[in-house]
Amino acid sequence: MKQLFIPIFVALSLLVLIGCTNNTIVPEVTLAPTELNVQVTDTPFATDTTTPNETQVSTPTPDSTADATDIPQNTADATEKPTATQKPTPKPTPEPTARPKNPAKLSAEKEREIKEAYLEIIKQRYSYNPDVDWDGVTIDNVSLFKYYGTYSGGIAVMLGHNIEGIPAPPPSDAIGDIFGYHFEFANSESVIMIYDNKEFTSIFAAYNSGVLTPEDIRDIHWYYTHQ
C-alpha cells in the first residue's frame, strides 16, 4: 500500500505544476504613443541642435589641402620687405711692383766710374770757389749713392756729396709728376739722374726726351719709394 502511494503523489504533484504553468499571468507591455512614432533616420548619430556658447566656439582649422589663396594671411607678413643689396667691399688696388733690377747691383768698377763722373761735374760747377781743396776731394766725398736700376736709356742713380767749402744747395722746386708718378726732391742736386757714358740727365728731362718709357718711370718710382 505504501509503495502505491508514492507514485500517486508524484503524479499529482506533476499535474499541479502543469496547471500553474498554464495559468501564469504575463503582464501586458503597453508602448507609449511617442515610442510608436519613432522614425529611424539615415544619420546614425543624433544631431545636436543646442546653440553653442560663444566662448566655446572654436575657429575652424583650414584644410591643409586647401588652396593657399583661400587661407587668410597676415598682410604684414605677406608683404615682402625689400632687402638692401649689400655692396661688395672694394678690393684695394694692388700696388704695382717693379721689374727686377738688371743687374741687381752695380759692379764696384761701374759704381766708381759714376762717382768720378759726378765729382767732375761738381768741380766744374764750383771751380771758382777758392775755399775748396780740390786736390783732397776723392770718391769718399760722395756721401749719397742710390741705384734704381738699369734701363735702355742708362742707369738711374741719386748722388750727393759732403765736400767742405761748398754750401748746401738751397731747396728748390724739384717736384713733379711723371706719367702719374710723383717725385719730390729736396733740391736740384738730389734729383734722380740717368747716367750714360759719363753724362747725367735728370729724370724729368730723360722722360720728356723719350729716353725713358712709362714702364721705366714706374720701376724707378717703385724703387725710389721702397729703398
Residue, then its C-alpha position, 0 to 999 in steps of 0.5 A: m500500500k505504501q509503495l502505491f502511494i508514492p507514485i500517486f503523489v508524484a503524479l499529482s504533484l506533476l499535474v499541479l505544476i502543469g496547471c500553474t504553468n498554464n495559468t501564469i499571468v504575463p503582464e501586458v507591455t503597453l508602448a507609449p504613443t511617442e515610442l510608436n512614432v519613432q522614425v529611424t533616420d539615415t544619420p546614425f548619430a543624433t544631431d545636436t541642435t543646442t546653440p553653442n556658447e560663444t566662448q566655446v566656439s572654436t575657429p575652424t582649422p583650414d584644410s591643409t589641402a586647401d588652396a593657399t589663396d583661400i587661407p587668410q594671411n597676415t598682410a604684414d607678413a605677406t608683404e615682402k620687405p625689400t632687402a638692401t643689396q649689400k655692396p661688395t667691399p672694394k678690393p684695394t688696388p694692388e700696388p704695382t711692383a717693379r721689374p727686377k733690377n738688371p743687374a741687381k747691383l752695380s759692379a764696384e768698377k761701374e759704381r766708381e766710374i759714376k762717382e768720378a763722373y759726378l765729382e767732375i761735374i761738381k768741380q766744374r760747377y764750383s771751380y771758382n770757389p777758392d775755399v775748396d781743396w780740390d786736390g783732397v776731394t776723392i770718391d769718399n766725398v760722395s756721401l749719397f749713392k742710390y741705384y734704381g736700376t738699369y734701363s735702355g736709356g742708362i742707369a738711374v742713380m741719386l748722388g750727393h756729396n759732403i765736400e767742405g767749402i761748398p754750401a748746401p744747395p738751397p731747396s728748390d722746386a724739384i717736384g713733379d709728376i711723371f706719367g702719374y708718378h710723383f717725385e719730390f726732391a729736396n733740391s736740384e742736386s738730389v734729383i734722380m739722374i740717368y747716367d750714360n757714358k759719363e753724362f747725367t740727365s735728370i729724370f724729368a728731362a730723360y722722360n720728356s726726351g723719350v729716353l725713358t718709357p712709362e714702364d721705366i718711370r714706374d720701376i724707378h718710382w717703385y724703387y725710389t719709394h721702397q729703398 
